[in-house]
Amino acid sequence: MPITGELYKQIGRASAGSVSVVAAYDRVTDAVVGLTASSFVTLSFDPPMVMFALQQHADSYASMVSSRAFGVSVLASNQVQISTLFARKGRDKVEKTTFAVGQVLHVPLIPEALAHVECLTSQILLSGDHAIVVGLVEGAQIYSGEPLLYFAGSYGRFVPLTPGP
């Protein structure tokens, strides 16, 4: 018997993770499409691959799954407003944002992020009400700073623990 929707939401809230903006250029209009993702993870070292989950009802779904490439901007702790903006539906989020362009691939990236990952779309797997998008990493840049984290419905920062005895 499947678990309840409320229990499932509580499980998701119990998992802390970094926050990223995934963005691509629409193949028809060349407009930027993007969304906030807490599901971005590294997948494989050889070849270098990453993945993120995309809800099939998301505004950017059709553009993202038809895109040949996408950029991931791992947000820094001072980019809460960008995360909140890209978590919303609508075009105003991209109209209010200045984007950088990847160094290797023509993909949109958020300036001043903690990391940029430039990917060619490799696979799209449908699973439940989401698509899992797998990307082959063609370029990446790491910058200094602290990551933006999301836990239990709130944003936060990483605080290292003091090792025990």
BELNORWO-V26350 format. One line per field, one symbol per residue. phi: phi as a letter, one per 40 degrees, with the letter a starting at -180 (. if undefined). psi: psi as a letter, one per 20 degrees, with the letter a starting at -180 (. if undefined). burial: I if it has 16 or more other C-alpha atoms within 10 Angstrom, else O. Layout:
BEGIN
phi = ???
psi = ???
burial = ???
END
This chain:
BEGIN
phi = .cccccccccccccbcacbbbbaacccccgccbaacbbbcacbacbccbbaabbccccdcddccccccaabbbcccccbdccdcccccchccccccbcbcbdcbbcbcbccgccabbbbccbabbcagcbbcbbbccbaabbbcibccbbafgbcabcbcccdcc
psi = pqrqhggghhghhioqrrpqppqrpphgijqpqrqppjjpqqgqhnroqrqqqppijqhjgggghiqiqqqpooqrhjkghggggiiqrrihhhhjppqrqqhgqnqpqpqjrhqpppqppgqoppocjrpoppqpphqqpprqaqqpqppkjqqarpoqqpqr.
burial = OOOOOOOOOOOOOOOIIIIIIIIIIIOOOOOIIIIIIIOIIOOOOOOOIIIIIIOIOIIIIOIIIOIIIIIIIIIIIIIIOIIOIIIOOOOOIIOOOOOOOIOOIIIIIIOIIIIIIIIIIOOIOOOOOIIIIIIIIIIIOOOOOOIIIIIOOOIIOOOOOOOOO
END
